[in-house]
Amino acid sequence: MQPTRIQRPPARNLMRAEAASIGELASAIAAGRVTATAVTEACLARIEARNAALNAFISVQADDALRAAHAADAEIARGAYRGPLHGVPISLKDLIDVRGVPTTAASRVREHHVARADARVVVRLREAGAVLIGKTNLHEFAFGTTNEESGWGPARHPQDPARSPGGSSGGSAISVAEGMAWASVGTDTGGSIRIPAAACGLVGLKPSLGEVPTSGIVPLSHTMDHVGPLCRTVDDAALLFDTLRGERPRARGESPAPGGLRLGVPAGHLTARLEPAIRDAFVSVCDRLQASGVTIEHVAIPHAGDVGPIYLHIGLSEAAAFHASSLERTPELYTPGVRMRLELGRYVLAEDYVRALIGRDTLIGEVDRAVCSVDALLLPSLAVQAPVIGTATVTIDDHPEPVRSLMLRQTQLFNVTGHPAVTLPCDERAHGLPVGIQLVGRLRGTDDLLDVARTVAPLALRRDC
């Protein structure tokens, strides 16, 4: 299945020409300054211009998107405005079911699997009037961090196509960064929203575990799967979060003043070994925040360094259980690396799985204690810059480490514990590539975390405090 080829004249990139955020775009659509059809055509034109080079989309539902945009314009014209997502083009990671459209999970195993019903998050987006523009590329079955193991080929970083955009929701990040969609919905089992959002200079939100439903979405690990938005701004992420969890987007009050914020930087595993450019960027952001009045203190998560085996024993075994029948029937259709990881999952002992669940409980308690005395935790979103596609290891402090484990290091803990986390872009860059900082909040505290992020985001982007 190849992405739909769209034959139409180029349109302006309304992402930057008309508005900087969904909120601004929504105001323009509601006031009649721009139509949903024009916005959708601009996104489709951007896909036509850039998708061949970046491989962001597995399929594009151009005709369906234009019909939805025309319908939105008609509804808005007769006064039936549904809210800030009405007429706004949104992309979906191709793990998410859309009725009548293949859900490939970027795997030839599922190439002909056509969804019979919409995922619950898709139902909610339709009810909000969103225009669903296409299904984005990902690391096969979301089982990787670079988006290079895909049945449809690797997705490529929008600023350097030789590099990974991060994964597994790499296509989603590209679609937003490149103006192919105004936001995207991805999944996050070890960092798969936050990693590509950080690598591509976006906001990526992983809510608390269970706040957004996963029904109708191909699973990786039911214990650690999360669903959330990739956007350009924190307000956009909040708007999408409200919609995805089944609430009407609400107006949010004033952000906390910087002088009242307390952020905790975890000592040890999560901040000790970073690529020098990432470390320098993080220190610079911390200095700016403190200069603005934010209090930063060190906190302890004693067993954070043990998260790797806990994550693997849970994730590998749960993934292998889901894939057991297809691994027997069509193992040759998987990409080699993903197949190898799934096969490894078959050899996780039951006692190791149970020990991992006990370790998970320990980590939940430790993160709870670390965040209870501060408004949020603060740490880098990635330990390394976006890697060159095909890179197997990266050397930090004279120690070569696998790219996969390095890219998971900053994020996977909070999938194991279920705490909400959001990545924000900052001004500093690593060799010209975006750098992200990550905030982590209390369990079931995603709204509070977003309030903190609204205060921190503009400070992270300022150079002149």
The 8 nearest C-alpha neighbors of each residue, nearest first, counted from 0:
[[1, 2, 110, 58, 57, 111, 151, 3],
 [0, 2, 3, 58, 57, 4, 151, 59],
 [3, 1, 58, 57, 59, 4, 56, 0],
 [4, 2, 59, 5, 58, 1, 60, 61],
 [5, 3, 2, 6, 47, 59, 1, 61],
 [4, 6, 47, 7, 3, 43, 61, 44],
 [5, 7, 4, 8, 47, 44, 9, 3],
 [6, 8, 5, 9, 44, 40, 10, 43],
 [7, 9, 10, 6, 44, 5, 40, 41],
 [10, 8, 44, 7, 11, 41, 45, 48],
 [11, 9, 41, 44, 12, 8, 40, 45],
 [12, 10, 13, 41, 9, 16, 44, 45],
 [11, 13, 14, 41, 15, 16, 10, 178],
 [12, 14, 16, 17, 15, 11, 38, 41],
 [15, 13, 12, 178, 16, 18, 17, 19],
 [14, 16, 13, 18, 17, 19, 12, 178],
 [15, 17, 13, 14, 12, 18, 11, 19],
 [18, 16, 13, 15, 14, 24, 19, 27],
 [17, 19, 23, 24, 20, 15, 14, 16],
 [18, 20, 15, 14, 23, 21, 17, 24],
 [21, 19, 22, 23, 18, 24, 232, 235],
 [20, 22, 24, 23, 25, 235, 181, 19],
 [21, 23, 25, 20, 24, 26, 83, 235],
 [24, 22, 26, 20, 18, 25, 21, 27],
 [23, 25, 21, 27, 18, 26, 22, 28],
 [26, 24, 83, 28, 22, 27, 23, 21],
 [25, 27, 29, 23, 24, 28, 30, 22],
 [26, 28, 32, 24, 30, 25, 29, 33],
 [29, 27, 25, 31, 33, 30, 26, 34],
 [30, 28, 26, 31, 27, 25, 75, 80],
 [31, 29, 27, 28, 32, 26, 33, 25],
 [30, 32, 28, 33, 29, 27, 34, 76],
 [33, 31, 27, 30, 28, 34, 29, 26],
 [34, 32, 28, 31, 27, 37, 35, 38],
 [35, 33, 36, 37, 28, 72, 38, 31],
 [34, 36, 86, 38, 68, 37, 72, 39],
 [35, 37, 68, 39, 34, 38, 69, 40],
 [38, 36, 40, 34, 39, 35, 41, 33],
 [39, 37, 35, 41, 36, 40, 13, 34],
 [40, 38, 36, 42, 41, 37, 88, 35],
 [39, 41, 43, 37, 42, 38, 36, 44],
 [40, 42, 10, 44, 38, 39, 43, 12],
 [43, 41, 179, 45, 39, 44, 40, 180],
 [44, 42, 46, 40, 45, 41, 39, 47],
 [43, 45, 47, 41, 46, 42, 9, 10],
 [44, 46, 48, 42, 43, 47, 179, 49],
 [47, 45, 43, 50, 49, 44, 48, 179],
 [48, 46, 44, 45, 49, 50, 5, 43],
 [47, 49, 45, 46, 44, 50, 51, 9],
 [50, 48, 46, 52, 51, 47, 45, 53],
 [51, 49, 54, 53, 46, 52, 55, 47],
 [50, 52, 54, 49, 53, 48, 47, 46],
 [51, 53, 50, 49, 54, 160, 155, 48],
 [52, 54, 155, 50, 55, 154, 51, 49],
 [55, 53, 154, 50, 51, 56, 52, 155],
 [54, 56, 170, 136, 53, 135, 154, 50],
 [57, 55, 135, 136, 58, 54, 134, 170],
 [56, 58, 136, 135, 2, 134, 1, 151],
 [59, 57, 2, 134, 56, 133, 3, 1],
 [58, 60, 133, 3, 61, 2, 132, 134],
 [59, 61, 133, 63, 132, 62, 64, 58],
 [62, 60, 64, 63, 59, 65, 132, 43],
 [61, 63, 65, 64, 60, 66, 67, 59],
 [64, 62, 66, 60, 65, 61, 67, 132],
 [65, 63, 67, 61, 132, 62, 66, 130],
 [64, 66, 68, 62, 67, 63, 69, 61],
 [65, 67, 63, 69, 68, 64, 70, 62],
 [66, 68, 70, 64, 65, 69, 130, 71],
 [67, 69, 36, 65, 71, 35, 70, 66],
 [70, 68, 66, 72, 71, 67, 36, 65],
 [71, 69, 67, 73, 68, 72, 66, 74],
 [72, 70, 68, 74, 86, 73, 69, 75],
 [71, 73, 69, 75, 70, 74, 35, 76],
 [74, 72, 70, 76, 71, 75, 69, 77],
 [75, 73, 79, 71, 77, 76, 72, 70],
 [74, 76, 80, 78, 79, 72, 77, 73],
 [75, 77, 73, 74, 78, 72, 79, 80],
 [78, 76, 74, 75, 79, 73, 80, 72],
 [79, 77, 75, 76, 80, 74, 73, 81],
 [78, 80, 74, 75, 77, 81, 76, 73],
 [79, 81, 75, 78, 82, 74, 85, 29],
 [82, 80, 85, 127, 79, 128, 83, 84],
 [81, 83, 85, 84, 80, 127, 128, 25],
 [82, 84, 25, 85, 22, 81, 21, 26],
 [85, 83, 129, 87, 82, 127, 128, 86],
 [86, 84, 128, 129, 83, 87, 82, 81],
 [85, 87, 35, 129, 71, 68, 130, 128],
 [86, 88, 129, 84, 130, 85, 89, 35],
 [89, 87, 130, 180, 131, 181, 132, 39],
 [90, 88, 131, 182, 180, 183, 181, 132],
 [91, 89, 183, 133, 132, 131, 180, 134],
 [92, 90, 134, 184, 183, 135, 93, 133],
 [91, 93, 135, 185, 134, 94, 171, 95],
 [94, 92, 134, 104, 135, 95, 102, 91],
 [93, 95, 104, 217, 92, 216, 102, 96],
 [94, 96, 216, 93, 92, 118, 215, 97],
 [97, 95, 118, 117, 114, 215, 102, 216],
 [98, 96, 117, 100, 114, 99, 116, 118],
 [97, 99, 116, 117, 114, 115, 100, 96],
 [98, 100, 114, 113, 115, 97, 101, 116],
 [99, 101, 113, 97, 98, 114, 102, 96],
 [102, 100, 113, 112, 103, 114, 111, 99],
 [103, 101, 93, 96, 94, 104, 112, 113],
 [102, 104, 109, 105, 110, 106, 101, 93],
 [103, 105, 94, 140, 93, 106, 102, 139],
 [106, 104, 139, 103, 149, 150, 137, 136],
 [107, 105, 150, 108, 104, 139, 103, 109],
 [106, 108, 110, 109, 150, 332, 333, 105],
 [107, 109, 106, 332, 110, 333, 329, 325],
 [110, 108, 103, 112, 107, 111, 106, 104],
 [109, 111, 107, 103, 112, 108, 106, 101],
 [112, 110, 109, 113, 101, 103, 102, 108],
 [111, 113, 109, 101, 110, 102, 114, 103],
 [114, 112, 101, 100, 99, 111, 102, 115],
 [115, 113, 98, 99, 96, 116, 100, 101],
 [116, 114, 98, 99, 113, 117, 97, 96],
 [117, 115, 98, 114, 97, 118, 96, 99],
 [116, 118, 97, 98, 96, 121, 122, 119],
 [119, 117, 215, 96, 121, 120, 214, 95],
 [118, 120, 122, 121, 214, 117, 123, 215],
 [119, 121, 123, 243, 122, 118, 124, 212],
 [122, 120, 124, 118, 123, 119, 117, 125],
 [123, 121, 119, 125, 120, 124, 117, 126],
 [122, 124, 126, 120, 121, 125, 243, 127],
 [125, 123, 121, 127, 126, 129, 122, 120],
 [126, 124, 128, 122, 127, 123, 129, 121],
 [125, 127, 123, 128, 124, 122, 129, 81],
 [126, 128, 124, 125, 129, 84, 81, 85],
 [129, 127, 85, 125, 126, 86, 84, 81],
 [130, 128, 85, 87, 84, 86, 124, 125],
 [129, 131, 88, 87, 86, 64, 67, 89],
 [132, 130, 89, 88, 64, 90, 133, 129],
 [131, 133, 64, 90, 60, 88, 89, 130],
 [134, 132, 59, 60, 90, 58, 131, 91],
 [133, 135, 93, 91, 58, 92, 56, 57],
 [134, 136, 56, 92, 170, 93, 57, 171],
 [135, 137, 170, 56, 57, 55, 105, 93],
 [138, 136, 167, 168, 146, 169, 170, 105],
 [137, 139, 146, 167, 141, 149, 148, 143],
 [138, 140, 149, 105, 141, 106, 148, 137],
 [139, 141, 104, 142, 138, 105, 106, 219],
 [142, 140, 138, 167, 139, 143, 137, 219],
 [143, 141, 140, 139, 138, 337, 167, 144],
 [144, 142, 138, 167, 141, 145, 166, 146],
 [143, 145, 166, 167, 165, 403, 146, 406],
 [144, 146, 166, 165, 147, 163, 143, 167],
 [147, 145, 138, 166, 137, 167, 153, 148],
 [146, 148, 153, 145, 149, 138, 154, 152],
 [149, 147, 138, 146, 139, 334, 153, 152],
 [150, 148, 139, 152, 151, 105, 138, 147],
 [149, 151, 106, 105, 107, 152, 139, 334],
 [152, 150, 149, 105, 57, 153, 136, 106],
 [151, 153, 149, 150, 147, 154, 148, 54],
 [154, 152, 147, 146, 149, 155, 148, 54],
 [153, 155, 54, 55, 53, 146, 170, 147],
 [156, 154, 160, 53, 163, 164, 162, 157],
 [155, 157, 164, 160, 159, 163, 162, 158],
 [158, 156, 159, 160, 173, 155, 53, 177],
 [159, 157, 156, 160, 432, 199, 162, 155],
 [158, 160, 156, 161, 162, 157, 155, 163],
 [161, 159, 155, 156, 162, 157, 158, 53],
 [162, 160, 159, 387, 388, 155, 163, 156],
 [163, 161, 387, 388, 160, 156, 386, 159],
 [162, 164, 156, 165, 155, 388, 145, 386],
 [165, 163, 156, 169, 195, 155, 198, 199],
 [166, 164, 195, 145, 163, 169, 194, 144],
 [167, 165, 144, 145, 169, 168, 146, 191],
 [166, 168, 138, 191, 141, 144, 137, 146],
 [169, 167, 166, 137, 171, 191, 170, 192],
 [170, 168, 166, 172, 165, 164, 171, 195],
 [169, 171, 55, 136, 135, 173, 172, 168],
 [170, 172, 174, 169, 168, 173, 183, 135],
 [173, 171, 169, 175, 170, 174, 196, 195],
 [174, 172, 176, 170, 175, 171, 177, 55],
 [173, 175, 179, 171, 177, 172, 180, 176],
 [176, 174, 180, 178, 177, 172, 173, 182],
 [175, 177, 173, 174, 178, 172, 199, 201],
 [176, 178, 174, 175, 179, 173, 157, 45],
 [177, 179, 175, 180, 14, 176, 174, 42],
 [178, 180, 42, 174, 46, 45, 177, 175],
 [181, 179, 175, 89, 178, 88, 182, 174],
 [180, 182, 175, 88, 89, 178, 21, 87],
 [183, 181, 230, 89, 180, 175, 229, 90],
 [182, 184, 90, 229, 89, 91, 171, 228],
 [185, 183, 228, 91, 227, 92, 229, 90],
 [186, 184, 92, 227, 168, 226, 192, 228],
 [185, 187, 226, 225, 192, 191, 227, 188],
 [186, 188, 191, 225, 192, 190, 189, 224],
 [189, 187, 224, 223, 190, 414, 225, 191],
 [190, 188, 411, 414, 187, 191, 410, 407],
 [191, 189, 410, 187, 193, 194, 192, 411],
 [190, 192, 187, 167, 166, 168, 194, 193],
 [193, 191, 187, 190, 203, 194, 168, 185],
 [192, 194, 203, 196, 190, 422, 195, 191],
 [193, 195, 197, 190, 196, 165, 191, 192],
 [196, 194, 165, 198, 166, 197, 169, 164],
 [195, 197, 201, 193, 203, 199, 198, 194],
 [198, 196, 435, 200, 194, 195, 199, 193],
 [197, 199, 195, 196, 385, 433, 200, 164],
 [200, 198, 196, 197, 201, 195, 433, 164],
 [199, 201, 433, 424, 197, 198, 196, 434],
 [202, 200, 196, 231, 424, 199, 197, 230],
 [201, 203, 423, 230, 422, 231, 229, 196],
 [204, 202, 229, 193, 196, 422, 421, 192],
 [205, 203, 421, 227, 228, 206, 420, 229],
 [204, 206, 420, 227, 419, 421, 225, 226],
 [207, 205, 419, 445, 204, 208, 210, 420],
 [208, 206, 419, 418, 417, 443, 210, 442],
 [207, 209, 417, 210, 225, 206, 418, 223],
 [208, 210, 211, 207, 212, 225, 213, 206],
 [209, 211, 208, 207, 244, 206, 212, 443],
 [210, 212, 244, 209, 226, 243, 213, 225],
 [213, 211, 214, 209, 210, 119, 120, 244],
 [212, 214, 216, 215, 211, 226, 225, 119],
 [215, 213, 216, 212, 118, 119, 120, 217],
 [214, 216, 118, 96, 213, 95, 119, 217],
 [215, 217, 95, 214, 94, 213, 218, 96],
 [216, 218, 94, 95, 215, 219, 104, 140],
 [219, 217, 220, 216, 221, 224, 318, 321],
 [218, 220, 318, 221, 224, 141, 217, 140],
 [221, 219, 317, 222, 314, 223, 224, 318],
 [220, 222, 224, 223, 218, 219, 317, 314],
 [221, 223, 220, 224, 313, 415, 314, 317],
 [222, 224, 188, 414, 220, 221, 415, 225],
 [225, 223, 188, 221, 220, 187, 222, 219],
 [224, 226, 187, 186, 208, 188, 205, 223],
 [227, 225, 186, 185, 211, 187, 205, 213],
 [226, 228, 205, 204, 185, 184, 186, 206],
 [229, 227, 184, 204, 183, 236, 203, 185],
 [228, 230, 203, 183, 182, 202, 184, 196],
 [231, 229, 182, 202, 232, 236, 201, 235],
 [230, 232, 201, 202, 20, 235, 233, 229],
 [233, 231, 235, 234, 230, 202, 236, 20],
 [232, 234, 236, 235, 453, 237, 202, 452],
 [235, 233, 237, 236, 232, 238, 453, 22],
 [234, 236, 238, 232, 233, 237, 21, 230],
 [235, 237, 233, 239, 234, 238, 230, 228],
 [238, 236, 240, 234, 235, 239, 241, 233],
 [237, 239, 235, 248, 241, 236, 240, 234],
 [240, 238, 242, 236, 241, 237, 243, 235],
 [241, 239, 237, 243, 242, 238, 236, 244],
 [240, 242, 246, 248, 238, 239, 244, 243],
 [241, 243, 239, 245, 246, 240, 244, 247],
 [242, 244, 240, 120, 245, 241, 239, 211],
 [245, 243, 211, 241, 242, 246, 240, 210],
 [244, 246, 242, 243, 241, 123, 247, 120],
 [247, 245, 241, 242, 244, 248, 243, 249],
 [246, 248, 242, 249, 241, 245, 82, 127],
 [249, 247, 241, 238, 242, 246, 250, 239],
 [250, 248, 247, 251, 238, 241, 246, 237],
 [249, 251, 252, 248, 238, 234, 247, 237],
 [252, 250, 249, 253, 254, 450, 234, 237],
 [253, 251, 254, 250, 450, 255, 249, 453],
 [252, 254, 255, 251, 450, 256, 453, 454],
 [253, 255, 454, 450, 453, 256, 252, 451],
 [256, 254, 454, 257, 253, 451, 259, 450],
 [255, 257, 258, 259, 254, 260, 454, 253],
 [258, 256, 293, 260, 259, 292, 291, 255],
 [257, 259, 292, 293, 256, 260, 291, 294],
 [258, 260, 257, 256, 261, 293, 255, 292],
 [261, 259, 293, 257, 258, 294, 374, 262],
 [260, 262, 294, 373, 374, 295, 293, 259],
 [263, 261, 295, 375, 376, 373, 374, 377],
 [262, 264, 376, 296, 297, 298, 295, 377],
 [263, 265, 297, 377, 376, 298, 378, 296],
 [266, 264, 298, 299, 297, 263, 269, 300],
 [265, 267, 299, 297, 270, 298, 264, 269],
 [266, 268, 271, 269, 270, 265, 299, 304],
 [267, 269, 304, 271, 270, 303, 266, 272],
 [270, 268, 267, 409, 271, 265, 266, 408],
 [269, 271, 268, 267, 272, 266, 273, 265],
 [272, 270, 267, 268, 269, 273, 266, 278],
 [273, 271, 270, 395, 274, 382, 268, 396],
 [272, 274, 382, 278, 275, 277, 271, 383],
 [273, 275, 277, 383, 276, 395, 382, 278],
 [276, 274, 278, 277, 273, 279, 395, 280],
 [275, 277, 429, 279, 278, 274, 280, 430],
 [278, 276, 280, 274, 275, 279, 273, 281],
 [277, 279, 275, 281, 280, 276, 273, 274],
 [280, 278, 276, 282, 277, 281, 275, 283],
 [279, 281, 283, 277, 427, 278, 282, 276],
 [282, 280, 284, 278, 283, 279, 277, 285],
 [283, 281, 285, 279, 284, 280, 286, 278],
 [282, 284, 286, 280, 281, 285, 279, 287],
 [283, 285, 287, 281, 286, 282, 459, 288],
 [284, 286, 282, 288, 283, 287, 289, 281],
 [287, 285, 283, 289, 284, 288, 290, 282],
 [288, 286, 290, 284, 289, 285, 291, 283],
 [287, 289, 291, 285, 293, 290, 286, 284],
 [288, 290, 293, 292, 286, 291, 287, 294],
 [289, 291, 287, 288, 292, 286, 464, 293],
 [292, 290, 288, 289, 293, 287, 257, 464],
 [291, 293, 258, 289, 257, 290, 294, 288],
 [294, 292, 289, 257, 260, 258, 288, 291],
 [295, 293, 261, 289, 260, 262, 292, 296],
 [296, 294, 262, 263, 261, 293, 289, 264],
 [297, 295, 263, 264, 262, 298, 294, 261],
 [296, 298, 264, 263, 265, 266, 299, 295],
 [297, 299, 265, 263, 369, 264, 266, 296],
 [298, 300, 265, 301, 266, 369, 297, 267],
 [299, 301, 365, 303, 302, 366, 369, 265],
 [302, 300, 299, 303, 365, 304, 267, 362],
 [301, 303, 304, 305, 300, 362, 306, 365],
 [304, 302, 305, 300, 306, 301, 268, 412],
 [303, 305, 302, 268, 306, 307, 301, 269],
 [306, 304, 303, 302, 307, 308, 309, 358],
 [305, 307, 309, 304, 303, 308, 310, 412],
 [308, 306, 310, 309, 305, 311, 304, 411],
 [307, 309, 311, 310, 306, 312, 305, 355],
 [310, 308, 355, 306, 312, 307, 311, 313],
 [309, 311, 307, 308, 313, 312, 314, 306],
 [312, 310, 308, 314, 315, 313, 309, 307],
 [311, 313, 309, 352, 315, 310, 314, 308],
 [314, 312, 311, 310, 316, 315, 352, 317],
 [315, 313, 311, 317, 220, 316, 312, 310],
 [316, 314, 344, 318, 311, 312, 317, 313],
 [315, 317, 344, 319, 318, 314, 313, 347],
 [316, 318, 320, 220, 314, 319, 315, 313],
 [317, 319, 219, 315, 321, 320, 316, 220],
 [318, 320, 341, 322, 316, 344, 321, 317],
 [321, 319, 317, 323, 318, 322, 316, 345],
 [320, 322, 318, 319, 323, 317, 218, 219],
 [323, 321, 319, 325, 320, 324, 326, 318],
 [322, 324, 326, 320, 325, 319, 321, 327],
 [325, 323, 327, 326, 322, 328, 321, 320],
 [324, 326, 328, 327, 322, 329, 323, 330],
 [327, 325, 330, 323, 324, 328, 329, 322],
 [326, 328, 324, 325, 329, 330, 323, 322],
 [329, 327, 325, 326, 324, 330, 331, 323],
 [328, 330, 331, 325, 326, 332, 327, 108],
 [331, 329, 326, 332, 333, 327, 328, 325],
 [330, 332, 329, 333, 334, 335, 326, 338],
 [333, 331, 108, 330, 107, 329, 334, 106],
 [334, 332, 338, 331, 330, 335, 106, 108],
 [333, 335, 337, 336, 338, 148, 332, 150],
 [336, 334, 338, 337, 339, 333, 331, 148],
 [337, 335, 339, 338, 334, 340, 148, 333],
 [336, 338, 340, 339, 334, 335, 341, 142],
 [337, 339, 341, 335, 336, 340, 333, 334],
 [338, 340, 342, 336, 337, 341, 335, 343],
 [341, 339, 343, 337, 342, 338, 344, 336],
 [340, 342, 319, 344, 338, 343, 339, 337],
 [341, 343, 339, 344, 345, 340, 338, 319],
 [344, 342, 340, 345, 341, 346, 339, 315],
 [343, 345, 315, 316, 341, 319, 342, 346],
 [344, 346, 343, 342, 347, 319, 316, 341],
 [345, 347, 344, 343, 348, 342, 316, 315],
 [346, 348, 344, 345, 316, 312, 351, 349],
 [349, 347, 351, 350, 346, 352, 345, 312],
 [348, 350, 352, 351, 353, 347, 354, 316],
 [349, 351, 353, 348, 352, 354, 347, 355],
 [352, 350, 354, 348, 349, 353, 355, 347],
 [353, 351, 349, 355, 350, 354, 312, 313],
 [352, 354, 350, 356, 355, 351, 349, 357],
 [355, 353, 351, 357, 356, 352, 350, 358],
 [354, 356, 309, 358, 352, 353, 357, 359],
 [357, 355, 359, 353, 358, 354, 352, 360],
 [356, 358, 354, 360, 359, 355, 353, 361],
 [359, 357, 355, 361, 356, 360, 354, 362],
 [358, 360, 356, 362, 357, 361, 355, 363],
 [359, 361, 363, 357, 358, 362, 364, 356],
 [362, 360, 358, 364, 359, 363, 365, 357],
 [361, 363, 365, 359, 364, 360, 366, 358],
 [364, 362, 416, 360, 366, 361, 365, 367],
 [365, 363, 367, 361, 362, 366, 368, 360],
 [364, 366, 362, 368, 367, 363, 300, 369],
 [365, 367, 369, 363, 368, 364, 362, 370],
 [368, 366, 364, 365, 370, 369, 371, 363],
 [367, 369, 365, 371, 366, 370, 364, 372],
 [370, 368, 366, 367, 298, 371, 299, 365],
 [369, 371, 373, 367, 368, 372, 375, 366],
 [370, 372, 368, 373, 369, 367, 441, 374],
 [373, 371, 370, 369, 374, 368, 261, 263],
 [374, 372, 261, 370, 375, 262, 371, 263],
 [373, 375, 261, 262, 260, 370, 440, 372],
 [376, 374, 440, 262, 439, 373, 370, 438],
 [375, 377, 263, 439, 438, 262, 264, 370],
 [378, 376, 438, 264, 437, 263, 262, 375],
 [379, 377, 437, 436, 264, 380, 438, 376],
 [380, 378, 436, 437, 381, 435, 281, 382],
 [379, 381, 437, 436, 435, 409, 422, 197],
 [382, 380, 383, 379, 409, 406, 194, 435],
 [381, 383, 273, 274, 405, 406, 277, 409],
 [384, 382, 274, 381, 277, 273, 385, 406],
 [383, 385, 386, 429, 432, 198, 381, 382],
 [384, 386, 198, 163, 162, 164, 383, 165],
 [387, 385, 162, 163, 384, 388, 390, 383],
 [386, 388, 162, 390, 161, 163, 389, 385],
 [389, 387, 162, 163, 390, 161, 386, 147],
 [388, 390, 387, 391, 147, 386, 162, 163],
 [389, 391, 388, 387, 392, 386, 402, 393],
 [390, 392, 402, 401, 389, 393, 403, 400],
 [393, 391, 401, 402, 400, 390, 399, 394],
 [392, 394, 399, 400, 402, 401, 395, 391],
 [395, 393, 399, 398, 397, 400, 396, 392],
 [396, 394, 398, 397, 274, 399, 393, 273],
 [395, 397, 398, 394, 272, 274, 399, 273],
 [396, 398, 395, 394, 399, 393, 400, 272],
 [397, 399, 394, 395, 396, 400, 393, 392],
 [400, 398, 394, 393, 392, 395, 397, 401],
 [399, 401, 392, 393, 394, 398, 402, 405],
 [402, 400, 392, 403, 404, 391, 405, 393],
 [401, 403, 392, 405, 404, 391, 406, 393],
 [402, 404, 406, 401, 405, 144, 407, 143],
 [405, 403, 407, 406, 401, 402, 408, 400],
 [406, 404, 402, 408, 407, 403, 382, 401],
 [405, 407, 403, 404, 408, 381, 402, 382],
 [408, 406, 404, 405, 411, 410, 409, 189],
 [407, 409, 405, 406, 410, 404, 411, 269],
 [410, 408, 407, 380, 269, 381, 411, 382],
 [409, 411, 190, 407, 412, 408, 413, 189],
 [412, 410, 189, 414, 413, 407, 190, 408],
 [413, 411, 415, 414, 410, 306, 416, 303],
 [414, 412, 416, 415, 418, 417, 411, 410],
 [415, 413, 417, 411, 223, 416, 412, 189],
 [414, 416, 412, 413, 417, 223, 359, 310],
 [417, 415, 363, 413, 414, 418, 412, 362],
 [416, 418, 208, 414, 207, 413, 415, 419],
 [417, 419, 442, 207, 413, 416, 441, 440],
 [420, 418, 207, 206, 440, 205, 445, 439],
 [421, 419, 439, 205, 438, 204, 440, 206],
 [420, 422, 204, 438, 203, 437, 205, 423],
 [423, 421, 437, 203, 202, 436, 193, 435],
 [422, 424, 202, 435, 436, 456, 437, 201],
 [425, 423, 435, 200, 201, 434, 197, 436],
 [426, 424, 460, 459, 427, 435, 434, 423],
 [427, 425, 460, 428, 459, 461, 424, 462],
 [428, 426, 280, 425, 434, 429, 433, 283],
 [427, 429, 433, 432, 431, 434, 430, 426],
 [428, 430, 432, 276, 431, 384, 277, 434],
 [431, 429, 432, 428, 276, 384, 433, 427],
 [430, 432, 428, 429, 433, 427, 158, 434],
 [431, 433, 429, 428, 430, 434, 384, 198],
 [434, 432, 428, 200, 198, 199, 429, 435],
 [435, 433, 428, 197, 424, 425, 427, 198],
 [434, 436, 424, 197, 380, 423, 425, 422],
 [435, 437, 379, 380, 423, 422, 378, 424],
 [436, 438, 422, 380, 378, 379, 421, 377],
 [437, 439, 377, 376, 421, 420, 375, 422],
 [440, 438, 420, 376, 375, 419, 421, 437],
 [441, 439, 375, 448, 419, 444, 418, 420],
 [440, 442, 444, 418, 443, 370, 367, 419],
 [441, 443, 418, 444, 207, 419, 440, 417],
 [444, 442, 207, 445, 441, 419, 418, 210],
 [443, 445, 441, 442, 447, 446, 440, 448],
 [444, 446, 448, 447, 419, 206, 443, 449],
 [447, 445, 449, 448, 444, 450, 237, 443],
 [446, 448, 450, 444, 449, 445, 451, 440],
 [449, 447, 445, 451, 440, 450, 446, 452],
 [448, 450, 452, 446, 451, 447, 453, 445],
 [449, 451, 447, 453, 448, 452, 254, 446],
 [452, 450, 448, 454, 449, 453, 455, 447],
 [453, 451, 449, 455, 454, 450, 456, 448],
 [454, 452, 450, 451, 456, 455, 233, 254],
 [455, 453, 452, 451, 254, 456, 255, 257],
 [454, 456, 452, 458, 453, 457, 459, 451],
 [455, 457, 459, 458, 453, 452, 454, 423],
 [458, 456, 460, 459, 455, 461, 454, 453],
 [457, 459, 461, 455, 460, 456, 288, 287],
 [460, 458, 425, 456, 457, 461, 284, 455],
 [459, 461, 425, 426, 457, 458, 456, 462],
 [462, 460, 458, 459, 463, 457, 464, 426],
 [463, 461, 464, 460, 426, 287, 459, 458],
 [462, 464, 461, 287, 460, 458, 290, 291],
 [463, 462, 287, 461, 290, 291, 458, 288]]
